[in-house]
Amino acid sequence: MFILINLQTWKKKLETDGLVSDWVKYHDLFLLRFLRARKFDITKTHEMFTTYMKWRNEAKVDEIEDFDFTEQLKVKEVYPHGYHKTDNYGRPIYIEIISKCN
């Protein structure tokens, strides 16, 4: 019960401060990790989450999906590597052809 009260209180604070707009991305289990990290102290948790959101904006984490890797074919030419099927346990096999590195 204590956990839910702290979570709901903190979610209201996040909403009033305008830090979170997408509640699907920042669901309860995700937010609970921050609360646990600061032993359910809402002030410290809010400070930690604010710092996290500031870092996400500075590092442009949300823009990574829009990245277009145009040099991929050139990288493959000078550094041949890739995955080839799986082993008997279902683990992917990664192959690097180091002798052909230029």
C-alpha positions in Angstrom: 0.0 0.0 0.0 2.9 2.4 0.9 4.5 1.8 -2.5 1.3 2.6 -4.4 0.7 5.8 -2.4 4.2 7.0 -3.2 4.0 6.0 -6.8 0.6 7.8 -7.3 1.9 10.9 -5.4 5.0 11.0 -7.6 3.1 10.5 -10.8 0.9 13.5 -9.9 4.0 15.6 -9.3 5.5 14.5 -12.7 2.3 15.4 -14.4 2.1 18.9 -12.8 5.8 19.6 -13.6 5.2 18.4 -17.2 8.1 16.0 -17.2 6.1 13.0 -18.6 3.8 13.2 -21.5 3.9 9.5 -22.7 2.5 7.3 -19.9 2.8 4.3 -22.1 6.6 4.6 -22.3 6.9 5.6 -18.6 4.7 3.0 -17.1 4.4 2.1 -13.4 7.1 -0.6 -13.4 9.6 1.7 -15.1 8.9 4.5 -12.5 9.1 2.1 -9.6 12.8 1.5 -10.5 13.5 5.1 -9.8 11.5 5.0 -6.5 13.4 1.9 -5.4 16.7 3.4 -6.2 16.1 6.3 -3.8 14.3 4.2 -1.1 10.9 5.7 -1.9 12.0 9.2 -1.1 9.9 11.2 -3.5 12.1 14.3 -3.4 15.3 12.4 -4.2 13.5 10.3 -6.8 12.1 13.3 -8.5 15.6 14.9 -8.6 17.0 11.7 -10.1 14.3 11.4 -12.7 14.6 15.1 -13.7 18.4 14.6 -14.2 17.6 11.5 -16.3 15.1 13.3 -18.5 17.6 16.2 -18.9 20.2 13.7 -20.1 17.8 12.1 -22.5 17.1 15.5 -24.1 20.8 16.5 -24.2 21.9 13.2 -25.7 18.9 13.2 -28.1 18.0 9.6 -27.2 14.6 9.8 -28.7 16.0 10.8 -32.1 18.1 7.6 -32.5 15.2 5.9 -34.4 15.5 8.5 -37.1 19.2 7.9 -37.6 20.1 6.9 -41.2 23.3 4.8 -41.4 24.3 5.7 -45.0 27.9 4.4 -44.6 26.8 0.8 -43.9 28.0 -0.6 -47.2 31.4 1.1 -47.0 31.8 -0.3 -43.4 31.0 -3.8 -44.6 33.7 -3.5 -47.3 36.5 -2.6 -45.0 35.3 -4.6 -42.0 33.5 -7.8 -43.0 31.3 -9.2 -40.2 27.8 -10.5 -39.6 25.6 -13.2 -38.1 25.3 -16.7 -39.5 22.4 -18.9 -38.3 22.5 -20.3 -34.8 24.4 -23.0 -32.9 22.8 -26.2 -31.3 21.6 -24.2 -28.3 20.0 -21.5 -30.4 22.6 -18.8 -29.8 23.5 -16.6 -32.8 26.9 -17.2 -34.4 28.8 -13.9 -35.0 31.6 -14.0 -37.6 34.3 -11.5 -38.1 36.7 -12.0 -41.1 39.7 -10.3 -39.6 42.0 -11.3 -42.4 40.1 -9.2 -44.8 40.0 -6.0 -42.7 41.5 -3.1 -44.5 
